[in-house]
Amino acid sequence: MGFKTSKFEHIIVLDKAVVAGKKLFPTAPSPLQKIDTLDIERQEFSDLRAIYQIKFPTQDLYTLTVSDGTKSLTYQGIGAIALRSDTFTSFDPNKSVSVKVTVQKTSTPFTHDTYTSPVTVFEKTMILAPGYKTDKKENIQISQQDGSVFIHGIVPA
């Protein structure tokens, strides 16, 4: 077509709630079970870097939001969410945080293509604790003499 030709098209703009993530149903088709506690597993790589994997009961899209009132972190995953061990170091360890988990039904167990609105399945205020405490290095020597093991060192109480 040249510049002298005009063609008009009728465009329909839908509400964002209708097309956002293909949310065709306002709530999940089956009741979603509330989660009382989070199932968290620590996994280490060969270089001793750790991740924490939060496992969920179904293969749906879960969203984890942690907020202290001034900053907020949000992570998503299908059936599980993996977090690095240093994820929450920016939060004050003496200040409580709000932890919220929502879930949306997915079309497949491997895409973020959802067809429901988010439903809150876990919401609590808690203190974040480290997954483990760093061991202290102590000056301890171990030796063997005549079939006996001797441990020498000064260890504070």
N, C-alpha and C positions, 0 to 999 in steps of 0.2 A: 504494500500500500504506500502511496505517496503521502506527502504532507497535506494535500488538498482533500484527502478523504478522512472523514470522522466516523468513529463507531462508538456508540454508547452501550455500556453494560450496566445492568442492575446489580448492585452489591448489597448483600445483607450482612450486617455486623451483629454477631451473637454476643450474649453476655459472657464475660470472661469465665465465670463459673462453669459454663457449659463445655467449653473447649479446653480448659486448663487440665492437662493430663488425661483427657477423655473421661472426665468424671461424669458418667451418665446417671449414676444413682447417688442420692444425697447421703446415704449411709451404707455400711457394709450389708450385703444380702443376708449374712448369717451373723448372729451375735458373736462379737469378739471377746475372748476371755481376758479379764484384767490380769495384770502381772503383779504379784506381791513383792517379789525380789528379782533383781537382775542376775542372770546366770553369766558370770564373768570368768573366763579362763585365761591364764597367763601363758604365753608361748614365747620361747626364745629361739633366735636364729643362731647359727654357728658362731657368729662374732659376739654373742651374748647380748645383742640388742633385743629388747622385749617389745611385744605387742600384747594388748589386752583385747580379747574377742568376746563381745557380748552376744550371746546366743538367744534366739527367740523361738517360740513354739511353732511358728508357721513360716512358709516361704513367701511372705508378703513384704511390701516395702515399709521398713521401719525408719522413723526419724527420731534421733536422740538430740535433745536440746539441753545444754547445761548453761545456766545463767547465774551471775552473782548480783544482778541489779544494774551493774554498769557495763559489763561485757557479756557476750553470749557466744557459744560455739554450737554449731549444728552439724550433725553427721547423718548420713543415710546408708542403708544397706538392705539387701534382701535376705531375710532369715538370720542375719548376723551383721554386726558392725565391728570393724577392727580399728583400734586406736593405738597410736604409738605410746610408749611408756611416758614420754614427756609432754603429752597433749595438754594436760591441765596445769603445767608449771606456772602459767601466768595468773592463776587464781591464788588468793590468799588461803593458806592451809588452815587458818584459824577462823575463817568466815564461812558460814553456811551457804550452800548453793541450791538452786532449784533444778531438779532433774525431771525432764518430761519426755515420755516416749509416746509417739503416735504411730498408727499403722494404717495403711491403705491396701486394699486388695489389688493384686496385680494380674494382668492377663496371662503372663508367663512367669516361671520362676527365675528368669535371667534378665528381665528388662524393667525399667522404671515406668512402664506403661500401666498406669493405674486406672481403675474405673469406679473408685469410691472416694468420698471425701475423707480426710484424716479423722481417726477416732483415737482419743487419748486412752491408753491402756496402762500407763504407769505415770505417777506424778507424786514426787516427794521432795521435801527439803532435807538436806543432809550435809555432813561435813565430808569433804574428799580426803581420803587417807592414802598414803603411798602403798603401792603393791607389795613392797618389801623395804626394809631398812638396810642401808649400806653397812656392810660389816666393817668393824674397826680393825686396823692392822696393828697387831701386837708383836712385840719382840719375843718370840718363843722359839726355842731350839729343841730339836728332838734328836736323840742319839741312841745307839744300841751298843751294849757291852755285856759280854758273857750271857747272851740269850735274854737280857732284860732291856726294856725300853725306858729311857730317861727323858723326861720333859723338863726343860729349864726355862725360866722366864719370870717376868714380873707382870702380873695382870691386875689392874685395878678392880676393886670390889664392884 
